């Protein structure tokens, strides 16, 4: 059975990264199916509070790092697919166009510079820490759509004017 939607894919990725064994995953599934939506949200809010304390415990730090890595890897994969594979942009060009699109939307936004030695995905992860994921994906999709639906000779970078 195929996984439908980003939310389900992210949940599966979180479970995979959690290093829970099969029994623990089944236990969590049982909890999810028996708890009310309000109770589930209450537990999530409490977990978020634990993860955001000023001096987090080692367990909270590990959970925070795992969560960040899983979400960033998922987003970085989608962004790279849109910009590099589907839009046929070089990684340098993709970073330049994405930076341009995001800063056009928010002039006060300060994004990290792309350094090819550090890698494209690392740069995307850094950008994902500065920009809401929905906005980041929307900008990448707009670049991809413009690039794919425009003849290569007709492609004009909005910042080149």
N, C-alpha and C positions, 0 to 999 in steps of 0.2 A: 504494500500500500504506500503510495507516494505521500510525502508530507506537504500539506497545503499551507501556504502563507509563511511570511518571515517570522511571525511570532512563534509558531510551532517549531520552525527550524532553529530559532535562537534557544528555545527551551530544550530541544534535543542536544544542542551544542553545549549548553550549560550542564546538562546531566552528564554528558560525555566527559567534560572537563572536571567534573566534581570528584571523579575517581570513586564514585559510589559503586558498590557491587550490585548484582542483579536483585538480591533480596532487599537491599535498601531502596532501590528504584521502585520495586513493587510496593514497598511500604509507603513511599512518597506518593505513588499513584493512588493507593487506597485512601490516603489522606485527602488528596485533591478531589477525588470523586465523592467523598463523604462530607466534606466541609462546605459551609455556605460561602458564596462569593464574598460577602462582607467579612467573614472570618478569615478567609484567605488573604484579602487585602490588608487586614489588620496585622497578620503575621508578616507580610511583605514589608509593611511600614516599619514594624519593629526591627526587622533584619536590616533595613536601610539605615535606621538610626544607629545600630551597632556598627555598621560599616562606615559611618560618617563621623564617629566620635573623634575628638581632638587627638587623643593618644590611644590609637586602636591597639587591641591585643594582637599577638602574632597570628591567631586564627582569623581575626577580622582582616588583617593585612593580607593574608594568603587568599581569603575569599574575595577581597576587593581586587587583587591582582588577577586572579583567575577570571573573574567576571569581566574585567577590563580587557583581558587578552582575548576571551571568547567573542565578545561583542565587536572588538576592533578587527579581529581576523575575518569575521563574517562580513563586515562593512568593507574592509579593504579588498576582499575578494570580489565583491559586487562592483565596487568602484573601478578596480583594475579591469574587470571584464567589460564594463561599459566603455571606458575611455581608451584602453590599450587594444583590446581584442575586437570589440565591435566598431569603435570609431576609428580604428587603425592609427592612433596617435602614438608618437614616441612618448616615453615616460616623462621626459623633460617638457615636451609640448603639452601633455595632459596636465602636468602640475601647473604650468603657466596659465593655461586656459581655465582650470578649476579655480586657481587663486584669483584670477581676474573676475570670473563670474561671482564668486563669493564676496569679494570686496566691493563689487558694483552694488550688491544687495545691501551691504553694511559697510559703509566707509570707515567706521571706527574699528573694524575687525583687523586684528594683527595676526597673521598666519606665519608659521615657520617657513623658512626658505627651503626649497628642495635641494638636496645634495645627493647626487647620483651615487656617491660612495656609501651613503647611509642606506640607500635603497628606497624604492617607490612606496612599498607597503609601509615601511617605518614612517615615511613622511605622511602617508594617508592616516595612519594611526594618530600621529601628532595633530593633524588637522581635525580628526574626529573628536579630539578632546576640546577643541575650540568652537566647534560648530555643531548645532543639533543634527542628529543623523538624518532626519527627514529632509532638512535643507541641503545637506551635503549630497544625498542621493538625488534630490530634485535637480540640483545644479549639474551634476554629472549626467543625468538623463537628458537634460536640455542640450548639453554640449554634444552628446552622442546623437540625439535626434537631428540636430542641425547638421552635423557632420555626415550622417548616413543619408539624409534626405536631400543633400545638396551635392552637386557634382564637385569633385575635388578641385577643379580649376576655379569654381565659383566660391569656394570656401574663403570667407573673409573674417579675420579675427576682429571682433568689435573694438579692440584696443589699438589696432594698427592705424586707425583713422586719425 
